[in-house]
Amino acid sequence: MLKDFILFRWFRQVRDFVRQTLRKYTLFVLHLSPHQNMLQAMLLYTFIAWIVLSLPFMTTMHIPLIDNLLTAAAAASTSGMTSVNFADSYTFLGKLVVLLFIQAGGIGYMTMSSFIYLSFSRRLRHRHTEVLNTEFALPRTVRLNDFLHAVIIFTFVAELIGAGFLANYFYRHNYSFFDSIWYGIFHSVSAFCTAGFTLFPDGLSSFHDSKTIHIVISLLSLAGGMGFIVVTDIFNRIFRRTQEISYTTKIIILSTLAILMGGSFIMLLTNPGMTPATSLFLAITSMTTAGFNIVPISTLAPCSMLIIMALMTIGGSPSGTGGGLKTTTFTCLIATVSSHLFGRKNITFLGRQIPLHRLYMANSTFIFYSMLFFLTLFLLTWTEKLPFFDIVAESVAVLSTGGISVGATAQLSGLGKLIIIIVMLVGRVGVITFGMALMKRDEDELEKEQEHVKREDLAV
């Protein structure tokens, strides 16, 4: 009887503590800006993943805390860069935890939590909608509710179809029924979320001649990397909710195809003996920032590695699972340069004028991205004693969350690993979102400041 009373009191104390913690957390969230909300959510997800992965039964061997933190950050940011051999270092439970955080990080941690918040918390509904609008840069033709439904439905349908094809392939190649299902689900989610995690010690190198692996992984990576705006647009057009495909979707499709074809052709040209299928796969896995290595990266020509780094920097498309600058940002930069060179008064692309605020966002993203890349490169060259080219590749991979490097991650010092953890989380949240989260200013203060600003000319 006394034991039951003690257990009951302990249960009530734990319940009260949880309620009080959640209440304080809710008040904390309400006082944050949408950009700060995204940043704190990313840090919270990473911290939870780190704590869980650090439990003894999650690993097959002793793994230092900094390496577990790197794996947690790689899963939450879907970069796929780890300092240990993921396939051999974690148990089934550890891999399952990583898979869940890949899924959350891939389709947007705010997307998954939105259904909980919007369903159970009226107080947080308006604030959470603001955060979602911040996370997803949607054109005016796409409604947020339609977008959220398209994200959830398309994600799980695409991953289910991909898992079916992959499981069938593994089963036909002498894997057990359970292993086939598990490998199919894991690699389907990892590919769609452009995470680059695999359950094989050598990545996908063992399947370099498999057409099924090439096609399924490529299509899943493209489906996630091209973004959910395209999916929502096509869905609305099929069901006649809209009259035509939006300008954003047209730009995403055209730019993705053009960049992929160009990157694939150059890699095919600079690597004698490489097949067109392999060069196209490398271009897709680089541009979508999926980071799968179908061939050892060390065997590629240095100029091909430069193309891979360029593709990772451009990255996927907005409101998708890929990282990088985004194809639309790259398009805005091309439009700005070409319009200036041809002497046009307005910035146009494909016969359409691009809004000024979008151009400001694109230019700011490129400049801030370049500054963070230089800072990362500077810090790693200062703290690490590795070849300069390896550090450049590492810096590009972590900031773009691309995951394709020359294998320098495991050779980094503890400080070097901490640097790339921070950078990959910034890259996943977005460099502009990160900057605005740090530079939050009161709106009234900004308006007063603008009233007293004088206009001057500046020679450029």
MIPA-478518 format. One record per residue (C-alpha): x, y, z; residue in three letters. Coordinates in steps of 0.25 Angstrom, whole numbers, m for minus. Layout:
<pt c1="X" c2="Y" c3="Z" aa="ALA"/>
...
END
This chain:
<pt c1="0" c2="0" c3="0" aa="MET"/>
<pt c1="11" c2="10" c3="4" aa="LEU"/>
<pt c1="19" c2="6" c3="m9" aa="LYS"/>
<pt c1="6" c2="9" c3="m17" aa="ASP"/>
<pt c1="5" c2="22" c3="m10" aa="PHE"/>
<pt c1="19" c2="26" c3="m13" aa="ILE"/>
<pt c1="18" c2="22" c3="m28" aa="LEU"/>
<pt c1="5" c2="30" c3="m29" aa="PHE"/>
<pt c1="12" c2="43" c3="m23" aa="ARG"/>
<pt c1="24" c2="41" c3="m32" aa="TRP"/>
<pt c1="15" c2="40" c3="m44" aa="PHE"/>
<pt c1="8" c2="53" c3="m40" aa="ARG"/>
<pt c1="21" c2="60" c3="m39" aa="GLN"/>
<pt c1="26" c2="55" c3="m52" aa="VAL"/>
<pt c1="13" c2="59" c3="m59" aa="ARG"/>
<pt c1="13" c2="73" c3="m52" aa="ASP"/>
<pt c1="27" c2="75" c3="m56" aa="PHE"/>
<pt c1="24" c2="71" c3="m71" aa="VAL"/>
<pt c1="12" c2="81" c3="m71" aa="ARG"/>
<pt c1="20" c2="92" c3="m65" aa="GLN"/>
<pt c1="32" c2="90" c3="m75" aa="THR"/>
<pt c1="22" c2="90" c3="m87" aa="LEU"/>
<pt c1="15" c2="102" c3="m82" aa="ARG"/>
<pt c1="29" c2="110" c3="m81" aa="LYS"/>
<pt c1="33" c2="105" c3="m94" aa="TYR"/>
<pt c1="20" c2="110" c3="m101" aa="THR"/>
<pt c1="22" c2="123" c3="m95" aa="LEU"/>
<pt c1="36" c2="123" c3="m100" aa="PHE"/>
<pt c1="32" c2="120" c3="m114" aa="VAL"/>
<pt c1="21" c2="131" c3="m114" aa="LEU"/>
<pt c1="32" c2="141" c3="m111" aa="HIS"/>
<pt c1="41" c2="137" c3="m123" aa="LEU"/>
<pt c1="40" c2="142" c3="m137" aa="SER"/>
<pt c1="37" c2="132" c3="m148" aa="PRO"/>
<pt c1="52" c2="131" c3="m152" aa="HIS"/>
<pt c1="56" c2="129" c3="m138" aa="GLN"/>
<pt c1="45" c2="118" c3="m136" aa="ASN"/>
<pt c1="51" c2="110" c3="m148" aa="MET"/>
<pt c1="65" c2="111" c3="m142" aa="LEU"/>
<pt c1="61" c2="107" c3="m128" aa="GLN"/>
<pt c1="52" c2="95" c3="m134" aa="ALA"/>
<pt c1="65" c2="90" c3="m142" aa="MET"/>
<pt c1="74" c2="91" c3="m130" aa="LEU"/>
<pt c1="63" c2="84" c3="m121" aa="LEU"/>
<pt c1="62" c2="73" c3="m132" aa="TYR"/>
<pt c1="77" c2="71" c3="m132" aa="THR"/>
<pt c1="78" c2="71" c3="m117" aa="PHE"/>
<pt c1="67" c2="60" c3="m115" aa="ILE"/>
<pt c1="74" c2="52" c3="m126" aa="ALA"/>
<pt c1="87" c2="53" c3="m120" aa="TRP"/>
<pt c1="82" c2="49" c3="m106" aa="ILE"/>
<pt c1="75" c2="37" c3="m112" aa="VAL"/>
<pt c1="87" c2="32" c3="m120" aa="LEU"/>
<pt c1="96" c2="33" c3="m108" aa="SER"/>
<pt c1="88" c2="22" c3="m101" aa="LEU"/>
<pt c1="97" c2="10" c3="m99" aa="PRO"/>
<pt c1="88" c2="0" c3="m107" aa="PHE"/>
<pt c1="88" c2="10" c3="m119" aa="MET"/>
<pt c1="102" c2="7" c3="m124" aa="THR"/>
<pt c1="110" c2="m6" c3="m126" aa="THR"/>
<pt c1="123" c2="0" c3="m120" aa="MET"/>
<pt c1="127" c2="12" c3="m112" aa="HIS"/>
<pt c1="125" c2="25" c3="m120" aa="ILE"/>
<pt c1="130" c2="38" c3="m115" aa="PRO"/>
<pt c1="119" c2="48" c3="m111" aa="LEU"/>
<pt c1="124" c2="58" c3="m122" aa="ILE"/>
<pt c1="122" c2="47" c3="m133" aa="ASP"/>
<pt c1="108" c2="44" c3="m128" aa="ASN"/>
<pt c1="105" c2="58" c3="m129" aa="LEU"/>
<pt c1="110" c2="59" c3="m143" aa="LEU"/>
<pt c1="102" c2="47" c3="m147" aa="THR"/>
<pt c1="89" c2="54" c3="m140" aa="ALA"/>
<pt c1="92" c2="67" c3="m147" aa="ALA"/>
<pt c1="94" c2="59" c3="m161" aa="ALA"/>
<pt c1="81" c2="53" c3="m159" aa="ALA"/>
<pt c1="73" c2="65" c3="m155" aa="ALA"/>
<pt c1="80" c2="73" c3="m166" aa="SER"/>
<pt c1="79" c2="62" c3="m176" aa="THR"/>
<pt c1="94" c2="64" c3="m180" aa="SER"/>
<pt c1="98" c2="49" c3="m178" aa="GLY"/>
<pt c1="112" c2="53" c3="m173" aa="MET"/>
<pt c1="117" c2="45" c3="m162" aa="THR"/>
<pt c1="130" c2="42" c3="m156" aa="SER"/>
<pt c1="128" c2="28" c3="m153" aa="VAL"/>
<pt c1="123" c2="16" c3="m162" aa="ASN"/>
<pt c1="108" c2="17" c3="m160" aa="PHE"/>
<pt c1="105" c2="3" c3="m165" aa="ALA"/>
<pt c1="114" c2="m3" c3="m155" aa="ASP"/>
<pt c1="114" c2="6" c3="m143" aa="SER"/>
<pt c1="99" c2="6" c3="m140" aa="TYR"/>
<pt c1="89" c2="m4" c3="m136" aa="THR"/>
<pt c1="76" c2="m7" c3="m142" aa="PHE"/>
<pt c1="69" c2="3" c3="m132" aa="LEU"/>
<pt c1="80" c2="13" c3="m134" aa="GLY"/>
<pt c1="77" c2="13" c3="m149" aa="LYS"/>
<pt c1="62" c2="13" c3="m147" aa="LEU"/>
<pt c1="64" c2="26" c3="m139" aa="VAL"/>
<pt c1="73" c2="32" c3="m150" aa="VAL"/>
<pt c1="62" c2="28" c3="m160" aa="LEU"/>
<pt c1="51" c2="36" c3="m152" aa="LEU"/>
<pt c1="60" c2="48" c3="m151" aa="PHE"/>
<pt c1="63" c2="48" c3="m166" aa="ILE"/>
<pt c1="48" c2="47" c3="m169" aa="GLN"/>
<pt c1="46" c2="59" c3="m159" aa="ALA"/>
<pt c1="57" c2="67" c3="m165" aa="GLY"/>
<pt c1="54" c2="64" c3="m179" aa="GLY"/>
<pt c1="40" c2="68" c3="m181" aa="ILE"/>
<pt c1="41" c2="79" c3="m171" aa="GLY"/>
<pt c1="41" c2="78" c3="m156" aa="TYR"/>
<pt c1="31" c2="89" c3="m155" aa="MET"/>
<pt c1="22" c2="82" c3="m166" aa="THR"/>
<pt c1="21" c2="69" c3="m157" aa="MET"/>
<pt c1="19" c2="77" c3="m144" aa="SER"/>
<pt c1="9" c2="86" c3="m151" aa="SER"/>
<pt c1="m2" c2="76" c3="m150" aa="PHE"/>
<pt c1="m1" c2="75" c3="m135" aa="ILE"/>
<pt c1="0" c2="89" c3="m133" aa="TYR"/>
<pt c1="m11" c2="93" c3="m142" aa="LEU"/>
<pt c1="m20" c2="82" c3="m136" aa="SER"/>
<pt c1="m18" c2="84" c3="m121" aa="PHE"/>
<pt c1="m13" c2="98" c3="m119" aa="SER"/>
<pt c1="m22" c2="110" c3="m123" aa="ARG"/>
<pt c1="m12" c2="119" c3="m116" aa="ARG"/>
<pt c1="0" c2="114" c3="m125" aa="LEU"/>
<pt c1="m8" c2="113" c3="m138" aa="ARG"/>
<pt c1="m6" c2="127" c3="m143" aa="HIS"/>
<pt c1="9" c2="127" c3="m139" aa="ARG"/>
<pt c1="11" c2="113" c3="m145" aa="HIS"/>
<pt c1="5" c2="118" c3="m158" aa="THR"/>
<pt c1="15" c2="129" c3="m158" aa="GLU"/>
<pt c1="27" c2="120" c3="m156" aa="VAL"/>
<pt c1="22" c2="111" c3="m167" aa="LEU"/>
<pt c1="21" c2="123" c3="m177" aa="ASN"/>
<pt c1="35" c2="126" c3="m173" aa="THR"/>
<pt c1="40" c2="112" c3="m175" aa="GLU"/>
<pt c1="34" c2="110" c3="m189" aa="PHE"/>
<pt c1="36" c2="121" c3="m199" aa="ALA"/>
<pt c1="23" c2="119" c3="m206" aa="LEU"/>
<pt c1="18" c2="127" c3="m218" aa="PRO"/>
<pt c1="5" c2="134" c3="m217" aa="ARG"/>
<pt c1="m2" c2="124" c3="m226" aa="THR"/>
<pt c1="0" c2="113" c3="m215" aa="VAL"/>
<pt c1="m8" c2="113" c3="m203" aa="ARG"/>
<pt c1="m2" c2="108" c3="m190" aa="LEU"/>
<pt c1="m13" c2="98" c3="m187" aa="ASN"/>
<pt c1="m12" c2="91" c3="m201" aa="ASP"/>
<pt c1="3" c2="91" c3="m199" aa="PHE"/>
<pt c1="3" c2="84" c3="m186" aa="LEU"/>
<pt c1="m6" c2="73" c3="m191" aa="HIS"/>
<pt c1="2" c2="71" c3="m203" aa="ALA"/>
<pt c1="15" c2="70" c3="m195" aa="VAL"/>
<pt c1="9" c2="59" c3="m186" aa="ILE"/>
<pt c1="2" c2="51" c3="m197" aa="ILE"/>
<pt c1="12" c2="52" c3="m207" aa="PHE"/>
<pt c1="24" c2="49" c3="m198" aa="THR"/>
<pt c1="18" c2="36" c3="m192" aa="PHE"/>
<pt c1="12" c2="31" c3="m206" aa="VAL"/>
<pt c1="26" c2="34" c3="m213" aa="ALA"/>
<pt c1="34" c2="27" c3="m201" aa="GLU"/>
<pt c1="24" c2="15" c3="m201" aa="LEU"/>
<pt c1="25" c2="13" c3="m216" aa="ILE"/>
<pt c1="40" c2="14" c3="m215" aa="GLY"/>
<pt c1="41" c2="5" c3="m204" aa="ALA"/>
<pt c1="33" c2="m6" c3="m211" aa="GLY"/>
<pt c1="42" c2="m5" c3="m223" aa="PHE"/>
<pt c1="55" c2="m6" c3="m215" aa="LEU"/>
<pt c1="50" c2="m17" c3="m206" aa="ALA"/>
<pt c1="46" c2="m25" c3="m218" aa="ASN"/>
<pt c1="60" c2="m23" c3="m223" aa="TYR"/>
<pt c1="67" c2="m27" c3="m210" aa="PHE"/>
<pt c1="58" c2="m39" c3="m209" aa="TYR"/>
<pt c1="61" c2="m44" c3="m223" aa="ARG"/>
<pt c1="76" c2="m43" c3="m219" aa="HIS"/>
<pt c1="76" c2="m53" c3="m208" aa="ASN"/>
<pt c1="73" c2="m43" c3="m196" aa="TYR"/>
<pt c1="63" c2="m49" c3="m185" aa="SER"/>
<pt c1="49" c2="m44" c3="m186" aa="PHE"/>
<pt c1="51" c2="m35" c3="m173" aa="PHE"/>
<pt c1="64" c2="m29" c3="m178" aa="ASP"/>
<pt c1="58" c2="m26" c3="m192" aa="SER"/>
<pt c1="46" c2="m19" c3="m186" aa="ILE"/>
<pt c1="56" c2="m11" c3="m176" aa="TRP"/>
<pt c1="66" c2="m8" c3="m186" aa="TYR"/>
<pt c1="55" c2="m3" c3="m196" aa="GLY"/>
<pt c1="48" c2="6" c3="m186" aa="ILE"/>
<pt c1="61" c2="12" c3="m181" aa="PHE"/>
<pt c1="67" c2="15" c3="m194" aa="HIS"/>
<pt c1="54" c2="20" c3="m200" aa="SER"/>
<pt c1="53" c2="30" c3="m188" aa="VAL"/>
<pt c1="67" c2="34" c3="m189" aa="SER"/>
<pt c1="67" c2="36" c3="m204" aa="ALA"/>
<pt c1="54" c2="44" c3="m204" aa="PHE"/>
<pt c1="59" c2="53" c3="m192" aa="CYS"/>
<pt c1="72" c2="54" c3="m199" aa="THR"/>
<pt c1="80" c2="50" c3="m187" aa="ALA"/>
<pt c1="90" c2="40" c3="m193" aa="GLY"/>
<pt c1="90" c2="30" c3="m182" aa="PHE"/>
<pt c1="91" c2="16" c3="m186" aa="THR"/>
<pt c1="91" c2="2" c3="m178" aa="LEU"/>
<pt c1="104" c2="m3" c3="m186" aa="PHE"/>
<pt c1="118" c2="0" c3="m181" aa="PRO"/>
<pt c1="123" c2="4" c3="m195" aa="ASP"/>
<pt c1="110" c2="13" c3="m198" aa="GLY"/>
<pt c1="104" c2="9" c3="m212" aa="LEU"/>
<pt c1="117" c2="5" c3="m219" aa="SER"/>
<pt c1="113" c2="m10" c3="m219" aa="SER"/>
<pt c1="101" c2="m6" c3="m227" aa="PHE"/>
<pt c1="108" c2="2" c3="m238" aa="HIS"/>
<pt c1="103" c2="m7" c3="m249" aa="ASP"/>
<pt c1="89" c2="m8" c3="m244" aa="SER"/>
<pt c1="79" c2="m1" c3="m253" aa="LYS"/>
<pt c1="68" c2="m2" c3="m242" aa="THR"/>
<pt c1="76" c2="5" c3="m231" aa="ILE"/>
<pt c1="81" c2="16" c3="m241" aa="HIS"/>
<pt c1="66" c2="19" c3="m246" aa="ILE"/>
<pt c1="59" c2="18" c3="m233" aa="VAL"/>
<pt c1="69" c2="25" c3="m224" aa="ILE"/>
<pt c1="70" c2="36" c3="m235" aa="SER"/>
<pt c1="55" c2="38" c3="m237" aa="LEU"/>
<pt c1="53" c2="38" c3="m222" aa="LEU"/>
<pt c1="64" c2="49" c3="m220" aa="SER"/>
<pt c1="58" c2="57" c3="m231" aa="LEU"/>
<pt c1="44" c2="56" c3="m226" aa="ALA"/>
<pt c1="49" c2="61" c3="m212" aa="GLY"/>
<pt c1="60" c2="71" c3="m217" aa="GLY"/>
<pt c1="51" c2="78" c3="m227" aa="MET"/>
<pt c1="42" c2="82" c3="m216" aa="GLY"/>
<pt c1="27" c2="81" c3="m212" aa="PHE"/>
<pt c1="23" c2="94" c3="m220" aa="ILE"/>
<pt c1="24" c2="86" c3="m233" aa="VAL"/>
<pt c1="16" c2="75" c3="m227" aa="VAL"/>
<pt c1="5" c2="84" c3="m222" aa="THR"/>
<pt c1="4" c2="92" c3="m235" aa="ASP"/>
<pt c1="3" c2="79" c3="m243" aa="ILE"/>
<pt c1="m7" c2="74" c3="m233" aa="PHE"/>
<pt c1="m16" c2="87" c3="m234" aa="ASN"/>
<pt c1="m15" c2="87" c3="m249" aa="ARG"/>
<pt c1="m19" c2="72" c3="m251" aa="ILE"/>
<pt c1="m31" c2="75" c3="m242" aa="PHE"/>
<pt c1="m34" c2="88" c3="m249" aa="ARG"/>
<pt c1="m32" c2="97" c3="m237" aa="ARG"/>
<pt c1="m23" c2="105" c3="m245" aa="THR"/>
<pt c1="m23" c2="109" c3="m260" aa="GLN"/>
<pt c1="m8" c2="107" c3="m262" aa="GLU"/>
<pt c1="5" c2="103" c3="m256" aa="ILE"/>
<pt c1="12" c2="115" c3="m248" aa="SER"/>
<pt c1="24" c2="122" c3="m253" aa="TYR"/>
<pt c1="32" c2="117" c3="m241" aa="THR"/>
<pt c1="29" c2="102" c3="m245" aa="THR"/>
<pt c1="33" c2="105" c3="m259" aa="LYS"/>
<pt c1="46" c2="111" c3="m255" aa="ILE"/>
<pt c1="49" c2="100" c3="m245" aa="ILE"/>
<pt c1="47" c2="89" c3="m256" aa="ILE"/>
<pt c1="54" c2="96" c3="m267" aa="LEU"/>
<pt c1="66" c2="100" c3="m258" aa="SER"/>
<pt c1="67" c2="86" c3="m252" aa="THR"/>
<pt c1="67" c2="79" c3="m266" aa="LEU"/>
<pt c1="77" c2="89" c3="m272" aa="ALA"/>
<pt c1="87" c2="88" c3="m260" aa="ILE"/>
<pt c1="86" c2="73" c3="m259" aa="LEU"/>
<pt c1="89" c2="71" c3="m274" aa="MET"/>
<pt c1="101" c2="81" c3="m273" aa="GLY"/>
<pt c1="107" c2="75" c3="m261" aa="GLY"/>
<pt c1="105" c2="61" c3="m266" aa="SER"/>
<pt c1="111" c2="64" c3="m279" aa="PHE"/>
<pt c1="123" c2="70" c3="m273" aa="ILE"/>
<pt c1="126" c2="58" c3="m263" aa="MET"/>
<pt c1="124" c2="49" c3="m275" aa="LEU"/>
<pt c1="134" c2="57" c3="m283" aa="LEU"/>
<pt c1="145" c2="58" c3="m272" aa="THR"/>
<pt c1="144" c2="43" c3="m267" aa="ASN"/>
<pt c1="148" c2="33" c3="m278" aa="PRO"/>
<pt c1="141" c2="20" c3="m276" aa="GLY"/>
<pt c1="129" c2="26" c3="m268" aa="MET"/>
<pt c1="115" c2="22" c3="m273" aa="THR"/>
<pt c1="105" c2="32" c3="m276" aa="PRO"/>
<pt c1="96" c2="26" c3="m266" aa="ALA"/>
<pt c1="107" c2="28" c3="m255" aa="THR"/>
<pt c1="109" c2="42" c3="m259" aa="SER"/>
<pt c1="94" c2="45" c3="m259" aa="LEU"/>
<pt c1="93" c2="38" c3="m245" aa="PHE"/>
<pt c1="105" c2="47" c3="m240" aa="LEU"/>
<pt c1="99" c2="59" c3="m245" aa="ALA"/>
<pt c1="85" c2="56" c3="m239" aa="ILE"/>
<pt c1="91" c2="52" c3="m225" aa="THR"/>
<pt c1="100" c2="65" c3="m225" aa="SER"/>
<pt c1="89" c2="75" c3="m229" aa="MET"/>
<pt c1="78" c2="69" c3="m220" aa="THR"/>
<pt c1="89" c2="69" c3="m209" aa="THR"/>
<pt c1="85" c2="54" c3="m207" aa="ALA"/>
<pt c1="100" c2="50" c3="m206" aa="GLY"/>
<pt c1="100" c2="36" c3="m210" aa="PHE"/>
<pt c1="113" c2="30" c3="m215" aa="ASN"/>
<pt c1="110" c2="20" c3="m226" aa="ILE"/>
<pt c1="125" c2="20" c3="m229" aa="VAL"/>
<pt c1="137" c2="24" c3="m220" aa="PRO"/>
<pt c1="138" c2="39" c3="m220" aa="ILE"/>
<pt c1="154" c2="38" c3="m219" aa="SER"/>
<pt c1="154" c2="32" c3="m233" aa="THR"/>
<pt c1="148" c2="44" c3="m240" aa="LEU"/>
<pt c1="156" c2="54" c3="m247" aa="ALA"/>
<pt c1="158" c2="67" c3="m239" aa="PRO"/>
<pt c1="150" c2="75" c3="m250" aa="CYS"/>
<pt c1="139" c2="66" c3="m248" aa="SER"/>
<pt c1="139" c2="68" c3="m233" aa="MET"/>
<pt c1="138" c2="83" c3="m236" aa="LEU"/>
<pt c1="126" c2="81" c3="m244" aa="ILE"/>
<pt c1="120" c2="73" c3="m232" aa="ILE"/>
<pt c1="123" c2="84" c3="m223" aa="MET"/>
<pt c1="116" c2="94" c3="m232" aa="ALA"/>
<pt c1="104" c2="85" c3="m233" aa="LEU"/>
<pt c1="103" c2="84" c3="m218" aa="MET"/>
<pt c1="104" c2="99" c3="m217" aa="THR"/>
<pt c1="93" c2="101" c3="m226" aa="ILE"/>
<pt c1="85" c2="91" c3="m219" aa="GLY"/>
<pt c1="71" c2="87" c3="m220" aa="GLY"/>
<pt c1="58" c2="95" c3="m221" aa="SER"/>
<pt c1="51" c2="103" c3="m211" aa="PRO"/>
<pt c1="41" c2="96" c3="m201" aa="SER"/>
<pt c1="48" c2="83" c3="m204" aa="GLY"/>
<pt c1="57" c2="73" c3="m197" aa="THR"/>
<pt c1="70" c2="78" c3="m203" aa="GLY"/>
<pt c1="80" c2="88" c3="m198" aa="GLY"/>
<pt c1="89" c2="98" c3="m205" aa="GLY"/>
<pt c1="85" c2="112" c3="m211" aa="LEU"/>
<pt c1="73" c2="107" c3="m218" aa="LYS"/>
<pt c1="70" c2="107" c3="m233" aa="THR"/>
<pt c1="61" c2="119" c3="m233" aa="THR"/>
<pt c1="72" c2="127" c3="m226" aa="THR"/>
<pt c1="82" c2="123" c3="m236" aa="PHE"/>
<pt c1="72" c2="127" c3="m247" aa="THR"/>
<pt c1="70" c2="141" c3="m241" aa="CYS"/>
<pt c1="85" c2="143" c3="m241" aa="LEU"/>
<pt c1="86" c2="139" c3="m255" aa="ILE"/>
<pt c1="74" c2="148" c3="m259" aa="ALA"/>
<pt c1="81" c2="160" c3="m251" aa="THR"/>
<pt c1="94" c2="158" c3="m259" aa="VAL"/>
<pt c1="88" c2="156" c3="m272" aa="SER"/>
<pt c1="78" c2="167" c3="m271" aa="SER"/>
<pt c1="89" c2="177" c3="m267" aa="HIS"/>
<pt c1="98" c2="172" c3="m278" aa="LEU"/>
<pt c1="87" c2="174" c3="m289" aa="PHE"/>
<pt c1="83" c2="188" c3="m283" aa="GLY"/>
<pt c1="69" c2="184" c3="m279" aa="ARG"/>
<pt c1="63" c2="194" c3="m268" aa="LYS"/>
<pt c1="55" c2="182" c3="m262" aa="ASN"/>
<pt c1="61" c2="169" c3="m257" aa="ILE"/>
<pt c1="54" c2="158" c3="m266" aa="THR"/>
<pt c1="55" c2="144" c3="m269" aa="PHE"/>
<pt c1="48" c2="136" c3="m280" aa="LEU"/>
<pt c1="40" c2="148" c3="m283" aa="GLY"/>
<pt c1="35" c2="151" c3="m269" aa="ARG"/>
<pt c1="39" c2="162" c3="m259" aa="GLN"/>
<pt c1="44" c2="156" c3="m246" aa="ILE"/>
<pt c1="38" c2="164" c3="m233" aa="PRO"/>
<pt c1="49" c2="173" c3="m227" aa="LEU"/>
<pt c1="47" c2="167" c3="m213" aa="HIS"/>
<pt c1="50" c2="153" c3="m219" aa="ARG"/>
<pt c1="63" c2="158" c3="m225" aa="LEU"/>
<pt c1="67" c2="165" c3="m212" aa="TYR"/>
<pt c1="65" c2="151" c3="m205" aa="MET"/>
<pt c1="73" c2="144" c3="m216" aa="ALA"/>
<pt c1="85" c2="153" c3="m215" aa="ASN"/>
<pt c1="85" c2="154" c3="m200" aa="SER"/>
<pt c1="85" c2="138" c3="m200" aa="THR"/>
<pt c1="96" c2="137" c3="m209" aa="PHE"/>
<pt c1="105" c2="148" c3="m202" aa="ILE"/>
<pt c1="102" c2="142" c3="m188" aa="PHE"/>
<pt c1="104" c2="128" c3="m193" aa="TYR"/>
<pt c1="118" c2="132" c3="m199" aa="SER"/>
<pt c1="122" c2="139" c3="m186" aa="MET"/>
<pt c1="118" c2="126" c3="m178" aa="LEU"/>
<pt c1="126" c2="118" c3="m188" aa="PHE"/>
<pt c1="138" c2="126" c3="m186" aa="PHE"/>
<pt c1="137" c2="126" c3="m171" aa="LEU"/>
<pt c1="136" c2="111" c3="m171" aa="THR"/>
<pt c1="147" c2="110" c3="m180" aa="LEU"/>
<pt c1="156" c2="119" c3="m172" aa="PHE"/>
<pt c1="152" c2="112" c3="m159" aa="LEU"/>
<pt c1="155" c2="98" c3="m164" aa="LEU"/>
<pt c1="168" c2="102" c3="m170" aa="THR"/>
<pt c1="172" c2="108" c3="m157" aa="TRP"/>
<pt c1="168" c2="96" c3="m148" aa="THR"/>
<pt c1="171" c2="84" c3="m158" aa="GLU"/>
<pt c1="184" c2="79" c3="m164" aa="LYS"/>
<pt c1="177" c2="74" c3="m177" aa="LEU"/>
<pt c1="180" c2="76" c3="m192" aa="PRO"/>
<pt c1="173" c2="89" c3="m196" aa="PHE"/>
<pt c1="165" c2="83" c3="m207" aa="PHE"/>
<pt c1="159" c2="73" c3="m197" aa="ASP"/>
<pt c1="155" c2="84" c3="m187" aa="ILE"/>
<pt c1="149" c2="92" c3="m199" aa="VAL"/>
<pt c1="140" c2="80" c3="m202" aa="ALA"/>
<pt c1="137" c2="78" c3="m188" aa="GLU"/>
<pt c1="132" c2="92" c3="m186" aa="SER"/>
<pt c1="124" c2="92" c3="m199" aa="VAL"/>
<pt c1="117" c2="78" c3="m194" aa="ALA"/>
<pt c1="113" c2="83" c3="m180" aa="VAL"/>
<pt c1="108" c2="97" c3="m184" aa="LEU"/>
<pt c1="100" c2="91" c3="m196" aa="SER"/>
<pt c1="96" c2="79" c3="m187" aa="THR"/>
<pt c1="101" c2="71" c3="m200" aa="GLY"/>
<pt c1="109" c2="60" c3="m193" aa="GLY"/>
<pt c1="118" c2="57" c3="m204" aa="ILE"/>
<pt c1="133" c2="60" c3="m199" aa="SER"/>
<pt c1="146" c2="53" c3="m201" aa="VAL"/>
<pt c1="145" c2="46" c3="m188" aa="GLY"/>
<pt c1="151" c2="56" c3="m179" aa="ALA"/>
<pt c1="140" c2="56" c3="m168" aa="THR"/>
<pt c1="146" c2="45" c3="m160" aa="ALA"/>
<pt c1="159" c2="51" c3="m160" aa="GLN"/>
<pt c1="155" c2="64" c3="m154" aa="LEU"/>
<pt c1="158" c2="68" c3="m140" aa="SER"/>
<pt c1="148" c2="70" c3="m129" aa="GLY"/>
<pt c1="147" c2="85" c3="m132" aa="LEU"/>
<pt c1="146" c2="83" c3="m147" aa="GLY"/>
<pt c1="135" c2="73" c3="m145" aa="LYS"/>
<pt c1="128" c2="84" c3="m136" aa="LEU"/>
<pt c1="130" c2="94" c3="m147" aa="ILE"/>
<pt c1="123" c2="86" c3="m158" aa="ILE"/>
<pt c1="112" c2="82" c3="m148" aa="ILE"/>
<pt c1="108" c2="96" c3="m147" aa="ILE"/>
<pt c1="110" c2="99" c3="m162" aa="VAL"/>
<pt c1="101" c2="88" c3="m166" aa="MET"/>
<pt c1="90" c2="92" c3="m157" aa="LEU"/>
<pt c1="91" c2="106" c3="m162" aa="VAL"/>
<pt c1="91" c2="101" c3="m176" aa="GLY"/>
<pt c1="78" c2="93" c3="m174" aa="ARG"/>
<pt c1="71" c2="104" c3="m167" aa="VAL"/>
<pt c1="75" c2="114" c3="m178" aa="GLY"/>
<pt c1="86" c2="124" c3="m177" aa="VAL"/>
<pt c1="76" c2="136" c3="m178" aa="ILE"/>
<pt c1="67" c2="130" c3="m168" aa="THR"/>
<pt c1="79" c2="128" c3="m159" aa="PHE"/>
<pt c1="83" c2="142" c3="m161" aa="GLY"/>
<pt c1="70" c2="148" c3="m158" aa="MET"/>
<pt c1="68" c2="140" c3="m146" aa="ALA"/>
<pt c1="81" c2="146" c3="m140" aa="LEU"/>
<pt c1="78" c2="160" c3="m145" aa="MET"/>
<pt c1="64" c2="161" c3="m140" aa="LYS"/>
<pt c1="59" c2="176" c3="m139" aa="ARG"/>
<pt c1="47" c2="182" c3="m134" aa="ASP"/>
<pt c1="38" c2="187" c3="m146" aa="GLU"/>
<pt c1="35" c2="201" c3="m139" aa="ASP"/>
<pt c1="50" c2="203" c3="m137" aa="GLU"/>
<pt c1="52" c2="199" c3="m152" aa="LEU"/>
<pt c1="42" c2="209" c3="m157" aa="GLU"/>
<pt c1="47" c2="220" c3="m149" aa="LYS"/>
<pt c1="61" c2="217" c3="m154" aa="GLU"/>
<pt c1="57" c2="217" c3="m169" aa="GLN"/>
<pt c1="50" c2="231" c3="m167" aa="GLU"/>
<pt c1="63" c2="238" c3="m164" aa="HIS"/>
<pt c1="71" c2="231" c3="m175" aa="VAL"/>
<pt c1="77" c2="240" c3="m186" aa="LYS"/>
<pt c1="79" c2="235" c3="m200" aa="ARG"/>
<pt c1="93" c2="237" c3="m206" aa="GLU"/>
<pt c1="99" c2="232" c3="m219" aa="ASP"/>
<pt c1="110" c2="221" c3="m219" aa="LEU"/>
<pt c1="120" c2="218" c3="m230" aa="ALA"/>
<pt c1="121" c2="203" c3="m233" aa="VAL"/>
END
